[in-house]
Each structure stands twice: as structure tokens, then as C-alpha cells.
Amino acid sequence: MFDALTDKLQGVFSGLRGRGRLTEADIEKAMRAIRMSLLEADVSLPVVKQLTTAIKERATGDEVMSSITPDQQVVKIVSEELTRLMGGTNTGLAMASTPPTVILMAGLQGSGKTTHTAKLARLLTSEGRSPLMVACDVHRPAAMEQLAVLGEQVGVPVHRDEGATDPVAVARAGIAAAKRAGRDVVLVDTAGRLTIDAAMMGELVAIRDAVKPTSVILVVDAMTGQTAVDVAVAFQEAVQFDGVILSKMDGDARGGAALSVRAVTGTPILFVGTGEKVDALEAFHPDRMASRILGMGDVLTLIEKAQQNVNEADARRIEEKMRGGNLTLDDFRDQLRQVRKMGPIGQVMGMIPGLGQAGKLKDVQVDERRIDRIEAIISSMTLSERARPDIINGSRRRRIAQGSGTTVQEINQLLAQFKQMQRLMKRMGKGGLPSMLGA
């Protein structure tokens, strides 16, 4: 996400770097470049004007002009103004004082509303909540079945009535079922339409008035750019939602929706969808997002992902073996799997400060399919071969290649790289994945 905008902003900052003093002309030139970069990222024009005006006012003051590192001060100002534009601080999901908390999910068809209802249910479960999803889309074929399938994937029950025609009645029945079952959160998945229309809004308002939700959350497709802002404005006028989930953020290299929706509607972004898997949902932190936009990484989110997905005891065991130079191919495969739980390798690397800067990752494109092949190769080995790769002779290599659907050349490459990594472990007492992934 934000790749295009990050590259352009890094270009602006590099033009300021190394100067002992910045003139007003330098600042004006930088502001024009920042303005153009934001517009090309599909940020709405009023928001661009608001942001660049705030940056320029601060950048032409003593804060920058008297600084011994004016370029760094400009970056700091841009970061702070981006953070302020996106809401300043993280806004958590509101919970009812008396359970159940009722969350009404709204959005256009195709925005990812149903999928993100399940993602949110999974996230709430991981936080110790006990959610129930209610399928209130009585219009779209197989909509209830889709939510039921997603419910099985995330381990959350779904209330549905296949023959229902009244979504208000389904919503009420779902909340009653949640109370009987002792469920403390109810996620009501409503119907969407391909476009905004009066019937859809009327139905949504009717459900809202009937169940009086704790929160109304709008799911908007980040890849639609400025259209996402228009959709948010229309829903805000009709329903008055309380928060936003930006879906498909991983597929939007521009990122304009994230910068515009909060500023235009005044409503906080609560979460962002970062992939197709049911665990690809992140809480939205304006300061961390600003850091990503500027190519400065996102260490806090990386740490949180590691805490959620990496087994601490296993990680400590593998670290000790690595320090002693005793890492086996079994250990390496386990380590690889733990890292992959954190998300696509490219996304994870982008959160590391320095690697996310423009150009740093351009020549380090990790091929997820290559990682799949590495896992397949190791899984096709016997236990003794994984523990002692030196015993793998020609006939064993051919067998492993046949079993993994790879080539002998790939087996040779993996074994050579693993041997090299073991030598590095012994010399340095530490190590990692980059050499194995071609980084």
C-alpha cells in the first residue's frame, strides 16, 4: 500500500537533503511536488489543500528555517500533519456497557463487507470476546451461505433464516439468539447494492432504528480511490456511521482513500484490510500509517504481529540452535512458517525501518512461490535428511525433487544456501532468513 505515494514523497525529501539552509523558494518547490504527489495518489482536492497549507505554514516558520537539519524537520512536519489528518490517535471499537454490543455492518456490494464482518468477528474472538454474526442480506443469492462458510473458518456461529424476506426481523431474531446464548457481541451483516440507492439506504435505516446498534461501521473499498470518499459521504448523510473499515488496502498502491475518508467525513478509520485471509485485518493507527507512507516502516505493528503469530518458546529454541550453529532444515522450515503467519513476506519486510524506503525493496522481490517450493522440498525429505543434509547424495536428490515437484538444481541450490547459512551462524552466533530467500 502507498508504494507510489511513498516513492514520490521520498523523491521530494531527497531533494531537500544535505542543504544547510532552506529558502522559501525551496519550501514552495517542495510543496508543489507534495501537492502533485497527493493528487496523483487520488487524495481529494480539498484534503490536499488542507494538508499542504498546514505543512507550508509550519515549514516556512522558525521550526525549519532555524534548524540545523531542515530536511529532517520537514519530514517530521509532514509526518505529524499526515497523522493529524488521519485522526491523530487510534480509535478503538466502542463496546456497550450492557452486553451484547451490536455492530451494524454497512457498505456497497463488492466492498468486502461480508468478508470483513468475519474478519472482525475473528479479531474480537482473539481478544476474548464471544461474537455472533447475523446474516441479514436477504437479497443477494448465497449471501447467507457465504457468511456461514466464513463463520466456520473463523469459528464464530452465524444466525440465519434462509427463507426470510424481512431483514429487520432477522436482525431482531439474531440479537435475541445472542442474548440466549450469552454472546457479548453481535455483528449484523446487511445487504449491499452495486450502487447507492434509496431502497438500500431505507432498509439500512430501518434495521438501525429497530436494533439501535452500538456502532455502525462502513466498509469501503480502498482501491476505488475518490469513489470511496463519495460513498462514505453518501452513507454518512443517510445513516451516520461511527467508523470505517478500509478494505483491500494491500491492493491500493495510491492510498488516497485512507488520507481522505477521515478528513471528509470526520469519522475515524477503525481497521484496514490488508489481504484476502481472514486474519488480514489491522487496527488503524494514524501515526503508524503516516510512518509507512513516508517509507519509515512500522515497527510497532510488526512487533504486534510477531507476538500474535510467533510461538515464543519455539522462537527461543530456534535462536539458541542458530547461535550454536546447530540449525536443521526442520528448524528452518518451522521458522519460515512462523514468519509467514505474520503476512506476505514483502509486507513484513516493508514494516522494517529502512527497508520500506523508496528503492530499498525494488531489487528484493520475495517470490512467495519460491517459499512454497522450499517448504515442499524440505517436507519431501526424511527426518534423518533434514537433520543431516550432508547424507543427501545424488539418488536422494532425485527422489526429493520428484516428491516435491521441483528440480535437482533447486535441491542443490537450497542445500548450498543452507550450508552457507550454517557457516555464518557459527561465525556470527546469529542469523536469519534473507540469504535463503534471495535477499
N, C-alpha and C positions, 0 to 999 in steps of 0.2 A: 504494500500500500504506500501511496505518496511518492513512489520512485521518481516520477517525472518532476514533481514539485521540489523534492529534496535535491535532485541534481541541479535544478536551476538556481535554487537558493544558495547552494554550495558555490556555484559559479559567481554569484553576487558577492559572497563573503570573501572568496579568494581574491577578487579584485580590490578589496579593501585591505587585505593582509599585508603586513610589512611596512605600512606607512606610519611615520612618526606622528603625523597630524592629519586630520581630515578637514577639508574645507566644506562650506555649504554646497558648493558645486558637486563635490564627491558624494555628499549625502543625497542631493537631488537626483544624481545619476543612479545611485543605488535604489532610491525609492521608485524611480520609473521602472527599473528592472524587476523589483519585487512586485510592483503593481501588475506588470505584464505576466509574471510567473503565476500569480494568484488567479488572474483572469483565465489563463490557459489551463489552470487546474480546475476550471469550472466553478470557482467561487463566485457567488452572486455579486454584482457590481456595487450595491450599497454596502455590503460587508467589506469588500476590497477598499472602498473609500474610507470606511470607519477604521479599519485596521491600519492602513498606510498613513492616515492623518495622525493617529495616535503614535505610531512609530516615529514619524518625522518630527513631531513636536518634541519628543524626548531626545531624538538623535541629534537635533540641532541645538540642544541645551548644553550646559556645563558638564553634564554627566558623560558626554562623549568628547566634546571639544577640549576639555582639560585633562582627559585621561591619557596615561602613558601607553595604554593598549586600546586605542579607539576601536579597532576592528572587533575585538572581543566584547567591548561594551555594546556595540551594535548588535552582535549575536545575542547577547544577554537581553537586550531590549526587545528584539524580535521574539525571543522565546517567551518572555513574560507577557507580551501583548497577545501572542497566539494563545497562551494559556488562559488569559483573561477572556478572550473572545469565545473560547470553547467552554466557559463556565467557571474557571478558576480552580475549583476543587471537585473531587469525586462526589457524586450524589448517589447514595445508596437507595435500595428499593424500600419504599415505605411499607411498614407492617402494621396491621390493625392491632389495637390494644386488646381486643377480644377476638380470638380466632373464630372462624377462619378469615385470613386475609384473602380478598377476592381481587384478582388481577384480570382485567379485560384486555385481550389482545386484539389489536386492530391493524388494518393495512390492506393494500391492494393485492389482488391475486397475482402470484408470481414474485411477491416481495420476500418470501421466505417466512411468512407469518406462522404457519403451522409448524415448520421445522424449528423455528426459534422458540415457539411455545414449549416444545420438547426439550430444547437445549436449556431453557431457563428452568424447567422442571428438574432436569438433571443437576444443574448448578445448585438449586435450592436443596435438593436431596443431599448433596455433598456437604452442605452447610448445616446439616442436621434437621432440616425441615421435612415435613411429610405432605407433599403436594398431591393433588388430584387434578387431572386435566378433563375438561368438559368439551365435547365436540358439538359445537353449535352451528356448524356450516351445513345447513340442510339443502343447499342448492348445488354445490359442486359435486359431480359424481365421484364416489370413492373418497371424499374428504374425511369422513368419519373413519374409514378403514385406514387411511394414511396416518391419522393421529393414533389409532390403535396399534399399528405396527411400530411407530416411533415410541409409543408408551412401553412396548415390550423391550425395545432396545435400551431405554434409559431406566427401566424398572419402576415405572410410575403408572398407576391404574388410570383408566380412561372411562368416564361416564359417557355413554352414547345411546341414542334411540334411533335405530335405522329407519323406522317408519315415520319419524316425526316430520312435521311441516312447520311447526311453530318454534323458532329458536329461543324465544323468551321462556317458553315452558321448559325447554331442555335445560336452559341455564339455571332456572329455579330448581329443577329436579336435581341437577348436578350439585348445587350448593347444599341442598338438603341431604344428599347422599354423603357428601364430605363431612357434614356435621355428625351424621350417624356413625361414620367410620372413624371419627376422631382426626380427620385430616386438617392440618392447620393452614394450608394454602390451596386456593382453587384458581386454576388457570383456565379462563374461558376463551376458547378459540372460536372467533367469529368468522362469518363469511366475508370474502373479498370479492371484488369485481375487477375486470380488466382495466376499467377506467372509473373515475369518481362519478357517482350518480346519486340522485336523490333517494332512490329506493334503498341503496346500501346504507347511506347515512341515516335514513329513517329507522332502519332495522337496528343499527348500532346504537342509536339514541334510545330506542325502545328497550333494548337489553340493559343498557347503562341505567336507565331510570328504574327498571324493575329490580335489578340486583344491587344497585348502589355500590359499585366496586371501590375498593381502597385506592386502586390506581388504574388508569387507562394507559396502556403502553402502545405506541405506534411503531410498527416495524416498517422501515423504508429501505429500499434497495439503493445502496451507496453508488452502484455502478450507473444509475440513471442521472447522476450529477445534479444539474439545476432542476430537473424534473422532480427530484426527491424533495427539494425545498418547496416547490409548488404544491406537491402532495401534502406535505406537512402543514402548510398554511391552510389548505382546504379542510383538512381534518381538524385543525385547531379551531377554526371558525365554527365547525359543526358539532364537534364532540368535546373539545377542550381536554386533550390528553395531558398526562402528567409526566411522561418520559418517553424517550426514543431508544429503539434498538436499531443500529445501522447494520444491515445485513450485507454480506458479500464484500466486506472491506478488503479482503485479500485479493479480490479481482479488480480493484479500482486503483490504478496507478496514479490517478489525479488527486483524489481525496477531497474535492471541493465540497461535497455534501457534509462532511464532518466539520468543516470550518463555517458552513453557512447555516445549518439547521438550528443550532443553538442560538446564534445571533439573531436570526429572523423570527423565530417563534418564542424565544425567551424560555424555552422548555429544555431541561437538561438531557443530555445523551447519557443513558444508563449503562448500555452494553454495546459492544461491537462484535459482529460475527466474523470470524477470521478463517473459515474453512467449511467444508461440507460435513465433517464428522460432528457427532452430537456433543463432543466436548469442546468444540471450537467456538467458545463464547468467552469474551473477556470483559471484565468491568472497565468502564471508560474513565480514565484518569487524564484530565486536560493537560497537566504538566508532563506526564509521560508521553502523551501523544505529540505534544509540541517538541519534545526531545527527539522523537522518531522522525518528525517532519524535517527537523534540522540535521538529520543524519548523525545524531549523538547517541543513538542506542536507547535501550530501555532496560536497565539492569534490574530494577525492582520487579517488573513483570517477569523477567527471566528467572529471578530467584523464586518468585511465587510458583511459576510453572514447575521448576525443579522440585520444590517442596511438595507439590501436589502429585507429581508423577514419578519421582525417583525414590526408590527404596533406600533409605539412609544406611541401613545395615549392609546391604549389598554393595552400595557405593563405597563404603568404608573398607569392606573386604577387598574389593577390586583395587582400590587405591593402594592398599598395603601390598598386594601382589605385584602391582605395577612398580612400586618403589623397589621391591626386591627383584624385579626383572623376571617374575615367575608367571606372567600373564599367559593364559592359554587361549586358544581360539574360542572355547566355550565362554570364557570370561568376556572376551571381546564382543561376542555376539550378544551377551546379556547387556553389556554396556551400550551397545548400539541400539538395542530395543528400548532401553530406558530413555535414551536421548530422543528417540523417535516419538515417544509418548508425549513429549513436550510440543510436538507440532512438526511441520515440514522443516527439514534441516536448514533450508535457506532462510526461513522466518526466524528460527532460533539464532542463527548467525547474525541476522540483521539487528538483533537486540543487544549485541555486544558492542560497547563503545569503540569507535574506530573502524570496525568492520562495516558499519552501516553508512559511512560517509561515501559521498559520490566517488565512484570509480573503484572503491576498495573491493567490492564483491563482483565487479564486472568480469574478472578473469577466474573467479572461483564459483562456478555454477555447479552445485552439487546435484548430480543426477540421482533422483530417488530410485530409479530403476536399477542403477548400479548397486545401491544399497540392498535392494531386494535380491540381486544376484549374489552378493556377498553372503547374505543370510542363507540363501539356498545352498551355496557351496559348503558352508560350514555344517549345515544340517544334514548334508549328504555324507559327511564323514562319520567314521566310527568314534566311539568315546576315546579309544587309545590314540587315534589320529589327531583328534582335537587337542589332546593333552600333550602329544609328542609329534608335532608336524614333520620332524626330521625323518620319520619312518615312511612318509608318503613317497613311494617310488613311482615309476612310470605306469605300471599296471593299476595302481591305486588311483593315480591321477585320472586315468581314462575312465575308471569306474565312477569316480566322484563327478567328473564332467558329464557323464551320461545320466547320472542320478539327479543332477541339479539343472540339467538343460543348458549347460554352459560349455565352454571350450577348455581344452587343456591349457591353452595360452592364458586364459583368465585364472585358472588354478595356479599356474606358475607365478603370475603377477601378484595374486593375493599372498601366496606363501613368501615371496621375496619381500614384499612390503611389510608383512608381519614380522619377518626375521629382522628387518632393518629397525622396526619399531622396538623390538625386544632389546636390541643393542643400545638404542637410545635410552630405553628405560634404565638399563644398568649403569649407563654413564651419568644420566641426569637425575635418576631417582624419581622421575615423574614422567607423565606423557599424556597422550590424548588421541583423538580421532582424526585430526586433519590429514596426517600423512596417508591414512588408509582410504580417505575419501577423495584424494587427488587435490587437496587444498594446498 
